[in-house]
Amino acid sequence: MTDEQWLRRESAALLALLDTCEKPDTWTSIANDCVLEGSAERIYHHHLDPSAHSLEREENDAYAIQGTLLDDPPSPTLVTRLENAYKIAEQRLDEWKRHGYDFMSVFDPRFPGQLRMTIDVPPFLFASGIIIPNETAVSVVGSRACTPEGAQFAIDCARMLTKRGIGVIAGLAKGIDTFAHKTALADGGRTIAFIGTGIDRQYPAENRDLQKRIENEGLVLSQFMPGAEPTRQTFPMRNALMSGYGIATIIADANEHSGTRIQARQAQRHGRPVILNHTVMDGTQWGRELADKPGVYVVRDASGASDALDYIMSIDDVDMLARQLLDAAPAAI
């Protein structure tokens, strides 16, 4: 079996599991189970016939109780649903390929490793643009209806990141996102856009040309199926991925009720640092509460944000060295 054939089977099995997902399972829990098991196809076949297809993860109690230990046969209805879902998944993969949609399941070697490590790993991504594995990038986020001061802060930070060779992540929304993307492009830098729609949609309409330019010069990523329209739920989900993809989040501008709070919370969940413009701390209750939490750095300008990044990256370097030493320790004994 070639790598391409293996990946296609894993992708089809993953999509079949997602299409037959029932509570309490979620797409994220299925993705996590598949990553931990190392194969969606093994889980798929285990659901079809638990006694004939055991799982490698002995610690997966839920599957062990349902299948490996008790050998409970699946219902004929479930078998039919899974088999039909697998056929539909294969058709979808072919259709997406015909349309030029670049589908990356969590098993694809191009799938961002930093997202695969997060607690809310997406089962797949659609990409349009230039994929750089394990790149260093930072989110620059804030209000759509931003202040002139907030816009300038975002511009200065995007310029600083570009000068340092760090990618600029944003969500292609009006306001701060647009300033961050445009500045990175204007300065010849790298920008990554996470969108709250399908990869074949452009939202908002006024950023249609900007999205096309990012597709040509940077990278656009979507965790949603082609054709998906924006909803109140898709943007918080997008924010979670922006947080997980970057090494830190810079909050340039926000008011008391800004959706930017969501990404701040997600960054805390992911253990990612937050660099907070002092105006957000001064002007909002949640900003003041956030400023008191570990891993949050309050700054007054892009120079302060750069200093905070220096410290954050030095900590990351120390952590990486410690992990390398721990990994090497058994071999030295």
C-alpha positions as CSV (number, residue, x, y, z in Angstrom):
1,M,0.0,0.0,0.0
2,T,1.4,3.4,-0.9
3,D,1.4,6.4,1.5
4,E,-1.3,8.0,-0.7
5,Q,-3.5,4.9,-0.5
6,W,-3.0,4.7,3.3
7,L,-3.9,8.3,3.8
8,R,-7.0,8.0,1.6
9,R,-8.3,5.1,3.7
10,E,-7.6,6.9,6.9
11,S,-9.3,10.0,5.7
12,A,-12.4,8.0,4.5
13,A,-12.6,6.2,7.8
14,L,-12.3,9.4,9.7
15,L,-15.1,11.1,7.7
16,A,-17.3,8.0,8.1
17,L,-16.8,8.2,11.9
18,L,-17.6,11.9,11.9
19,D,-20.7,11.4,9.8
20,T,-22.1,8.8,12.2
21,C,-21.1,10.6,15.3
22,E,-23.7,10.5,18.2
23,K,-23.7,12.1,21.6
24,P,-21.8,12.1,23.9
25,D,-19.1,11.9,21.2
26,T,-18.1,15.0,19.3
27,W,-16.0,15.6,16.3
28,T,-13.2,16.7,18.6
29,S,-13.4,13.6,20.8
30,I,-13.4,11.4,17.7
31,A,-10.3,13.2,16.4
32,N,-8.6,12.8,19.7
33,D,-9.4,9.1,19.9
34,C,-8.1,8.6,16.4
35,V,-4.9,10.5,17.1
36,L,-4.3,8.5,20.3
37,E,-5.1,5.2,18.6
38,G,-2.9,6.2,15.6
39,S,-5.6,5.2,13.1
40,A,-9.1,6.1,12.2
41,E,-9.4,2.9,10.1
42,R,-8.7,0.7,13.1
43,I,-11.5,2.4,15.0
44,Y,-13.8,2.2,12.0
45,H,-13.3,-1.6,11.7
46,H,-13.5,-2.0,15.4
47,H,-17.0,-0.5,15.3
48,L,-18.0,-2.8,12.5
49,D,-16.7,-6.0,14.3
50,P,-15.2,-5.5,17.7
51,S,-14.3,-9.2,18.2
52,A,-12.3,-9.3,14.9
53,H,-10.7,-5.9,15.1
54,S,-9.2,-5.0,18.5
55,L,-7.7,-1.6,19.3
56,E,-4.0,-1.1,20.1
57,R,-4.7,1.3,23.0
58,E,-5.4,-0.8,26.0
59,E,-6.1,2.2,28.1
60,N,-9.1,3.2,25.8
61,D,-11.6,1.9,28.3
62,A,-14.7,3.0,26.4
63,Y,-13.8,1.0,23.3
64,A,-12.4,-1.9,25.4
65,I,-15.7,-2.3,27.3
66,Q,-17.9,-2.0,24.2
67,G,-15.8,-4.3,22.0
68,T,-12.5,-5.9,23.0
69,L,-13.6,-7.2,26.4
70,L,-17.2,-7.9,26.0
71,D,-17.2,-8.5,22.2
72,D,-20.6,-6.9,21.9
73,P,-21.7,-7.2,18.3
74,P,-22.7,-4.0,16.6
75,S,-26.3,-3.4,15.6
76,P,-27.1,-4.0,11.9
77,T,-28.2,-0.4,11.7
78,L,-24.8,0.9,12.8
79,V,-23.0,-1.4,10.4
80,T,-25.1,-0.1,7.5
81,R,-24.7,3.5,8.5
82,L,-20.9,3.2,8.8
83,E,-20.5,1.4,5.5
84,N,-22.7,3.9,3.7
85,A,-20.9,6.8,5.3
86,Y,-17.5,5.3,4.2
87,K,-18.8,5.1,0.6
88,I,-20.0,8.7,0.8
89,A,-16.6,9.8,2.3
90,E,-14.8,8.3,-0.7
91,Q,-17.1,10.2,-3.1
92,R,-16.5,13.4,-1.1
93,L,-12.7,13.0,-1.3
94,D,-12.9,12.5,-5.1
95,E,-15.2,15.5,-5.4
96,W,-13.0,17.8,-3.3
97,K,-10.0,16.7,-5.4
98,R,-11.8,17.5,-8.6
99,H,-12.7,21.0,-7.3
100,G,-9.1,21.6,-6.2
101,Y,-9.9,21.7,-2.5
102,D,-6.8,20.7,-0.5
103,F,-8.2,18.4,2.3
104,M,-5.9,17.5,5.2
105,S,-7.0,15.0,7.7
106,V,-5.3,14.9,11.1
107,F,-3.3,12.0,9.7
108,D,-1.9,14.0,6.8
109,P,1.9,14.6,7.4
110,R,1.2,18.3,6.3
111,F,-1.3,18.8,9.1
112,P,0.0,21.4,11.6
113,G,1.7,19.6,14.4
114,Q,1.0,22.4,16.8
115,L,-2.8,21.9,16.3
116,R,-2.5,18.1,16.6
117,M,-1.2,18.7,20.1
118,T,-4.1,20.8,21.3
119,I,-7.0,19.5,23.4
120,D,-9.5,20.5,20.7
121,V,-7.7,19.2,17.7
122,P,-9.9,19.5,14.5
123,P,-10.3,16.3,12.6
124,F,-9.4,17.9,9.3
125,L,-8.5,21.2,7.6
126,F,-9.0,22.6,4.2
127,A,-6.0,24.6,3.0
128,S,-5.5,27.1,0.2
129,G,-2.0,28.5,-0.1
130,I,1.5,27.7,1.0
131,I,1.8,25.2,3.9
132,I,4.9,25.5,6.1
133,P,5.1,22.7,8.6
134,N,5.5,23.7,12.3
135,E,6.0,27.3,11.5
136,T,6.4,30.0,14.1
137,A,3.5,32.4,14.1
138,V,1.6,34.7,16.4
139,S,-2.1,35.8,16.4
140,V,-2.9,39.5,16.2
141,V,-6.6,39.9,17.1
142,G,-9.1,42.5,18.2
143,S,-12.4,44.2,17.5
144,R,-14.0,44.6,14.1
145,A,-15.0,48.2,15.1
146,C,-11.5,49.1,16.3
147,T,-10.2,52.4,17.5
148,P,-7.5,54.3,15.5
149,E,-5.1,53.6,18.4
150,G,-5.9,49.9,18.3
151,A,-5.5,49.7,14.6
152,Q,-2.1,51.4,14.8
153,F,-1.0,48.9,17.5
154,A,-2.0,46.0,15.3
155,I,-0.1,47.5,12.3
156,D,3.0,48.1,14.5
157,C,2.8,44.5,15.9
158,A,2.3,42.9,12.5
159,R,5.3,44.9,11.2
160,M,7.4,43.8,14.1
161,L,6.5,40.2,13.6
162,T,7.2,40.3,9.9
163,K,10.6,42.0,10.6
164,R,11.4,39.1,12.9
165,G,10.4,36.5,10.4
166,I,7.3,35.4,12.4
167,G,4.0,34.6,10.7
168,V,1.0,36.8,11.4
169,I,-2.2,34.9,12.2
170,A,-5.6,36.6,12.0
171,G,-9.2,35.7,11.1
172,L,-9.9,37.8,7.9
173,A,-12.5,39.8,9.8
174,K,-13.0,43.6,9.5
175,G,-11.0,45.8,11.7
176,I,-7.9,44.5,13.5
177,D,-7.7,41.3,11.5
178,T,-7.7,43.2,8.2
179,F,-5.0,45.6,9.4
180,A,-2.8,42.7,10.5
181,H,-3.1,40.8,7.3
182,K,-2.6,43.8,5.0
183,T,0.5,45.0,6.9
184,A,2.2,41.6,6.8
185,L,1.6,41.3,3.1
186,A,2.7,44.9,2.4
187,D,5.9,44.3,4.3
188,G,6.6,41.0,2.4
189,G,5.8,38.9,5.4
190,R,3.9,35.7,6.0
191,T,0.3,35.7,7.0
192,I,-2.1,32.9,7.9
193,A,-5.9,33.4,7.8
194,F,-8.3,31.1,9.7
195,I,-11.8,31.6,8.3
196,G,-15.2,30.8,9.9
197,T,-16.7,29.5,6.6
198,G,-16.0,26.8,4.1
199,I,-12.8,27.2,2.1
200,D,-14.8,28.1,-1.0
201,R,-16.5,31.0,0.7
202,Q,-15.4,34.6,1.2
203,Y,-16.5,36.5,4.3
204,P,-16.9,39.4,4.7
205,A,-17.5,40.2,1.1
206,E,-15.2,43.3,1.2
207,N,-12.3,41.1,2.1
208,R,-12.7,38.8,-1.0
209,D,-9.7,40.2,-2.7
210,L,-7.6,40.1,0.5
211,Q,-8.5,36.4,0.9
212,K,-7.4,35.7,-2.7
213,R,-4.1,37.5,-2.1
214,I,-3.5,35.5,1.1
215,E,-4.2,32.3,-0.8
216,N,-1.6,33.3,-3.4
217,E,1.1,34.6,-1.0
218,G,0.3,33.1,2.4
219,L,-2.2,30.5,3.7
220,V,-5.9,30.3,4.3
221,L,-7.2,27.5,6.5
222,S,-10.7,26.3,7.3
223,Q,-12.0,23.6,9.7
224,F,-15.4,23.5,8.0
225,M,-16.8,21.7,5.0
226,P,-16.9,23.4,1.6
227,G,-20.1,25.4,1.3
228,A,-20.3,26.1,5.1
229,E,-21.7,29.6,5.8
230,P,-20.7,31.8,8.7
231,T,-22.6,31.3,11.9
232,R,-22.3,32.5,15.5
233,Q,-20.7,29.2,16.3
234,T,-18.1,29.1,13.6
235,F,-16.1,32.1,14.6
236,P,-15.4,31.0,18.2
237,M,-14.4,27.6,16.8
238,R,-12.0,29.4,14.4
239,N,-10.6,31.4,17.2
240,A,-9.7,28.2,19.1
241,L,-7.6,27.1,16.1
242,M,-5.9,30.5,15.8
243,S,-4.9,30.2,19.4
244,G,-3.6,26.7,19.0
245,Y,-1.7,27.4,15.8
246,G,0.4,30.3,17.2
247,I,3.0,30.5,19.9
248,A,1.1,33.5,21.4
249,T,-1.8,35.8,20.9
250,I,-1.5,39.6,20.8
251,I,-4.8,41.4,21.7
252,A,-4.6,44.8,20.0
253,D,-8.0,46.3,20.7
254,A,-11.2,45.2,22.3
255,N,-14.2,46.5,24.2
256,E,-16.1,45.0,27.1
257,H,-18.3,42.7,25.0
258,S,-15.8,41.9,22.2
259,G,-15.6,38.4,20.9
260,T,-11.8,38.7,21.3
261,R,-12.4,37.5,24.9
262,I,-13.0,34.1,23.4
263,Q,-9.5,33.8,21.9
264,A,-8.1,35.0,25.2
265,R,-9.8,32.2,27.0
266,Q,-8.8,29.7,24.4
267,A,-5.2,30.8,24.7
268,Q,-5.3,30.2,28.4
269,R,-6.8,26.7,27.8
270,H,-4.0,25.9,25.3
271,G,-1.3,27.2,27.7
272,R,-0.4,29.8,25.1
273,P,0.8,33.2,26.3
274,V,-1.3,36.4,25.8
275,I,0.2,39.8,25.0
276,L,-2.3,42.4,26.0
277,N,-2.4,46.0,24.8
278,H,-2.6,48.1,28.0
279,T,-5.7,49.9,26.6
280,V,-7.7,46.7,26.8
281,M,-6.7,46.2,30.4
282,D,-7.5,49.8,31.2
283,G,-10.8,49.8,29.4
284,T,-12.4,46.4,30.2
285,Q,-13.2,44.4,33.3
286,W,-12.2,41.1,31.6
287,G,-8.9,42.7,30.5
288,R,-8.1,43.6,34.1
289,E,-9.0,40.0,35.2
290,L,-6.9,38.5,32.4
291,A,-3.9,40.7,33.2
292,D,-3.7,39.0,36.6
293,K,-3.4,35.5,35.2
294,P,-0.1,33.7,34.5
295,G,1.3,33.8,31.0
296,V,-0.3,37.3,30.3
297,Y,1.9,40.2,29.4
298,V,0.6,43.8,29.4
299,V,2.5,46.0,27.0
300,R,2.2,49.6,25.8
301,D,3.5,49.3,22.2
302,A,5.0,46.9,19.6
303,S,8.4,47.2,21.2
304,G,7.0,45.9,24.5
305,A,5.3,43.1,22.6
306,S,8.6,42.2,21.0
307,D,10.3,42.1,24.4
308,A,7.5,39.8,25.7
309,L,8.0,37.5,22.7
310,D,11.7,37.3,23.4
311,Y,10.9,36.1,26.9
312,I,8.2,33.7,25.7
313,M,10.5,32.2,23.1
314,S,13.3,31.9,25.6
315,I,11.0,29.9,27.9
316,D,10.0,27.7,25.0
317,D,13.7,27.1,24.1
318,V,14.4,26.0,27.7
319,D,11.3,23.7,27.7
320,M,12.4,22.2,24.4
321,L,16.0,21.6,25.8
322,A,14.5,20.0,28.9
323,R,12.4,17.7,26.8
324,Q,15.3,16.7,24.7
325,L,17.4,15.9,27.8
326,L,14.6,13.8,29.2
327,D,14.2,12.0,25.9
328,A,17.9,11.3,25.8
329,A,18.2,10.2,29.5
330,P,17.2,6.5,29.0
331,A,19.7,6.1,26.3
332,A,22.5,7.4,28.5
333,I,21.7,5.0,31.4
